[in-house]
Amino acid sequence: MKPITYLVFGLILLLSFSCVEEIDFATNTETFESALVVEATITNEYKQQQVRLSRTYMFEEEVPNPEVGAQVTIIANGEQFAFAEVENGVYLSTSQFAAQPNVDYQLKITTSNNRTYASKPTQLTAVTQIDNLYAERIINDLGEDGVAIYVDSFDPTSNARFYRYEYEETYKIQAPFYTENKLIVTGNVFPDCSVEVVPREEDVRVCYTTKPSKNIVLTSTQSLQQDKVERFKVRFLRKDNFIISYRYSILVKQYVQKPEAFLYYSKLKEISEQSGSLFSQIQPGFINGNIVSETNPDEKVVGFFEASSVSKSRLFFSFIDMFPNEPLPPFVTSCIPYAPLLMVSGLGGSGFCAELITSLEANEVTYWEENGAPEEGEGPYFVVPRVCGDCTELGSTQVPDFWVE
């Protein structure tokens, strides 16, 4: 079959699963309808599987509202896997299990108001491994210098075809103005406005931060003769991104999807790119998944339940590997030392403890060095914003178990 034939067949196949209506982003508060949002992907990993429940939310709301107090169960050929709520809206299976081939899995939900929901039965997708994960310095289509993260994968049986990617990135942070001493407040009531330089109890120069991906990353080989993912870019990091300043790691997860799941995520990606966030002012009925309300057939539900095979791969690189002999990216904020006043004295013995005291008590600054010759309007010590001298503002000093220098 020629590539163009594959492409036409793929479009027909995708459209045959389409239940997506026109999207209207003009929805206002009066017509907004809150709907249950279900994020549920079980995999062939032996682990506690996860289901997230929330509600669609308005543009002006910053975060979704978690659906709490629900009963969540997955049924597999008569066997039941119960889930428990471990934090608001997050449900983990009470026992570990891995999705198996040729088994029908169905998600069942009962909310706290006794409404019941169920997914269509689904089976595990074909297993396809990530063959190669690698980083290269490139100039992207926007003319930006940076690092591209590519993935290669191949399924000789051509049973996969539809892929979704998630990633977790972990990076090393070094506080550029770290010192082994700190300032503590010893007096905060005028005229006893005093501070003292003391040794730090903890080294907070180097930290590590791990963050998950937020974007929907998809690709399909349906238009190709071979089920081969080659040089697919899952992430681009600009050269001036501070998270690659020292050492950076990315864990990429490749999920094989069924065509209907791929279509759902494609529409969700389109909506999120137009609206700026997932599951915000998406009105139910505009994007339909495979989950329905058993209590009220007319109730709309946003979400998709799938049993997806997953493959993982991790890589590390340092800034110097990609940009030898080049200056590091700028830090996340400006770190200019300044010397705030310790106190301000007025007429008749009046006065107050000034910015140095209040900033230290608010944990907003860290010590840099003594100000040996304070000028007018300066205090006795130079300080910097806390993030510049204390990396725990951005991460943890705990070295991740997987970390390799």
N, C-alpha and C positions, 0 to 999 in steps of 0.2 A: 504494500500500500504506500503510495507516494505521500510526502509530507503535506501537500495541500489537501489531500483526501483525509488525512488524519485530522487536520485543522477543522475542516467542515464537519466531520463526524463528531469531533469534540464539542463544537459549538452546538450542534443539534442535541448531543447528550446533555450538555449543561442546561440548555434551554428547556429540555423536557422535565427537569427538576425544578424549574423556576416557579416560585409562588410569590415573587416580589412585586409589590405595587409601586406606584410613583411615590417619591419621597417629598414631603412638604415641610420645609424648615420654618414656615411662617406660623407654625402652631404656637398659640399663646397660652397664658395661664388659664383662661376660661375653658379652653378646649383640651388642655393637656390631660392625658389619661395615664396614671401610674400603672405600670405592668410589671409582672414578675420577670426578672432577668436570671437566666440559668447559664452558668459557665461550668461545663462538665465534660472532661475528657479523661477516660480511663485508658491505661496503656498496658503494654506487655511487660512492664517492670513490676517486679514483686515488691510491693510497697503499700503503704496506706494511700489509697486513692482519694482524690479531693473533689468536692463539689462546692461551688460558690453561688450563693443566692443573694440577689439584691433587687432594687426597684429602679425603673427608669427615672430620670431626674431632670429638672429644668436646667436651662443654660446657666442661670444665675446661681445655681447650687454648685458648690465646689467638688463634692464627693457624692457617690451614690449612697442610698440608704440601704443598709444590709437587711436582709430578710431573716429575722431571728425566730428561734423557737419552732423550727420546722422539723418534721420527721422525714428523713431521706433514706431510701433503700434502693439497691440495685438487685434485680432478679436475673439469674442466669440459669436457664434450663431447670427451673424449680428451686434452685439454691438461692438463698437470700444473703446479701451483704448489707449489714446495718451501718449507718453513719452517725457520728456524734458531732455536735457543734463545739468546736474548740476555741473559736472566737466569733464575734458577731458576724453572721453570714457565711462563715467558713466551716464546712463539714468534712470530717475525715472518716474513712472507714474504720470501724472498731477493730478490724483484723486486716492483716496484709493479704493482698491477692494480686495476681497478674491476669490480665485478660488473655484468654486462650482462643486459638483458631476454631472456627466452625461452631461457636457457641453464641446463642442469641442473648444479648444483654439489653435490659430495659430499666430505665430510671423511673422511680416512683417518688413523688413528693406530696406531703400533706403539710400545709402551712398551719400556723397557730390559730387561724380562724376556720380551720377544718375544710379548707378548699383543697382538692386533690388534683394532681397533675401527673401525666405520664408521657414518656417518650415512645417513639416507634422503636421496635426491637432493632438492634444493629449488631454487626459482627466485626471482629478484629480485622483490620486492613493488612495487606501484604507487608512483610518485614523487609526493609531495605536499609542498609548500613550507610553511614557517611564514610566515604572512601578517603577523603582528604579535606582538611581544614587548614587554610593558610592565609597569611597576611602579605600584602604587597603595597609599596608606596605607589600612588597614582595621582594624576591630576584628573578630577572628575569632570563631568559635563558642564559644571558651573565654573570651571577654572580654578577650583580649590585644591590645594596641595594637602595630601593626607594619606591615610592608611585604609585600604579596603580589605575586608574579611571575606574570603571566598570559600565556597563549599563545592565539592564534587561528590556525586553519588551515581550509582548505576544499578538498575534492576534488570538482569538478563531475561527475566520472565515477562517483563513489560506489564506487570500487574499493579504497579504503584501509580505512577503518572501524576498524582496530585500531592503537593507537598506544602506544609506550613512550617515555619521556623520560629522558634523562640530562643532567646539567649539570656544569660546572666553574665554581667561583666564585673570583674573584681579588679581594683586598681590600688596601687600603693601611693600613699600621700606622705609628703615630708613637709612639716611646718617650717617655712623659710626663716623665721625669727625665733626659733626655739632656744631657750636658755635653761640651764640646770637650776636656776633660782626662780622664785616667784615672789610677788608682793601680797602681803596679807594686811587687812585693816586691823589695827590695834586700838583705835579710838575714832568714834564717828559722831561725837557730840562736841560742838564748838565750846571752848577753844581746844579741847583735846581731839584734834584731827591728826591722826598719826597712822603711819604704815611701817611695815618692817619687811626687809628682804630676808627670805628663808629658803633653804634648799627644797626642791620638789621631792615629793614622796614617790612619784611615778614618772617614768620617761614617756613623754607625750610628743616626741618628735616624729615618730613613724606610725602610721595607721593604715588600715585597709578598709575599703568600702565595697560592698557587693550590691548591685542594683539589677533588677530584672528589666527586660525589654518592655516597651509600652506599645510599640507599633505592631501592626499585623503584617507579617512578611510571608508572601506566597509565591510559588512558581509552579508551573505545570509543564510536563513534557508531552502533552497530548498532541501537539503539532509536529512532533519529531518521530522519525522512524524508530529510534531507540529510546528506551526509557532511561535517559542519561542526563543528569544534572551536571553541567560543566561550567565552572567559573561563575557560579551564581553568587552575587554580592548580597550578603545578609546584613552587612554593617559597614558604614563609612565613618571614619573619625578624622576630623580636620586636624591639621598639623598644630593648630593653636589650642586644641582641646587639652585642658590641664590634666585630665584623667590619664593621659598617656605619658605624663612627664617623667615618670620613673620606670615602673614596671606595670604591665597591663595583662590581664588574662580574660579570655572569653570562653564560656561554655555554651556551645550551640546545640540545640535540640531539634532534630528533624522528625516531624510527624507526617506519616503517610495518611492521606485523607481519602474518603470516598467522594465521588463527584458532587453529591448534594451538600456535603460538609464544606467542600472547597467553594461552592457557589455561595453558601451562606457567609463564609468568612470574606469572600470577595466583595459582597454587598456591604458587609459590616465595615470593611476597610474603606470602601468608597464613601460611606456615610461619615465615618470618623474623620476622614480627610476634609470633608466639606464642613462638618460641624465643629471640629477641633477636639472632640472627646468621644470616647465610646459610651454607649448606653445613656446618652444625655437626653436630648429632646427627640429621641427616636420613638415615634408613635407606633404602638403595636398594630400589626397589620401591614405596615410598610416593609417589614422584613420578617419573614416567617421561617422558623426553624422546624424541628421535628418533635416539639413538645407541645402538648395540648392540655387544656383544662378539662378534666372529667366532670367537674361540678357544673360548669357552664360552658357549653360548646362555643358560645359566642365570645367568650373571654379570650383575649389575645395574649400570647406569651412570647417573649423575646429570648432566644437561646437555642443551643444545639447540644445534644448529647451524642458523643461518638466514642467508639473503641478504636484507638489509633496506635499502631506500632510506632515506637520511637527509637531513635538512634542518637547518641551523644558523642561529642568530641570537644576537646579543650586545647587551646593553644596559649602560649605566652610570648610576649615580646617586650623589649625595652625601647624607650625613645631613641637611644643611641644606636640601636640596631637598624632603625629606619631612617634616622636623620643624623648620621655621624658628623661630629664637629659643628653642629648647629645649636643655637641657643634653645633652652627649654621653653615650652609654652608659658605664657604669663599665668601667674597664680590666680586662683578663683576670685580674689579681691585685691585691692590695693593695700600694700603693707608699708605705710610711711610712718615711722616713729614720731610721736609727738609727746609733749610734756604738759599734761593738764595740771591746773592748779590744785594744790592740796587743800587750801582754805582761802576764804576771802574775809578780810577784817574791815569793819566799818567804824564809824565814829562812836565814841563812848564805850568802846569795848565790845560792840555788837559784831556779828559776823556769822559765817556758816561754813560747814565742811563742803568743799567744792567738788568738781568733776572727777578728780582722781578717786576720791572716796566712793562716790555714787557709782562710778563705772566698775570699780573693783567689786563692790557689793552686788552689782547686777551681773557679774561674771562676763562683762563685755570686753575686757582688755586683759592683756598679760604683760608681764615685766619684760623690758628689753635691756636697759642699762641705766646707770645713774646719770643725772644731768649735773655735771661738775660745776658748770657756771650758768645757772639759770638766767635767762634774759627776762625782761619785763613781761609779765603775763604767762610765764612758764612756771611749772612745778619742779620738784627735785628729782623726778624720775621720768625716763622715757618709757612709754608703753606702746603697744601695737594692738590692733583688733585681735580678739582672742583667737580667731581662726588662724592668724599668722604665727602664733607661738604655741598653740595647743591643738594638735591634730584631731583630738577627740570631738571637736566641733563638727568634723566631717566623717569620722569613722571610728573604728575600734583598734586598740593596740594589739588585740588578739590576732596572731598570725593564722590564717586559714589552714586547715589540715592539708589541703591540696597544693599549697603554695610552693613554688619552686623558683629559686633565684637564678 
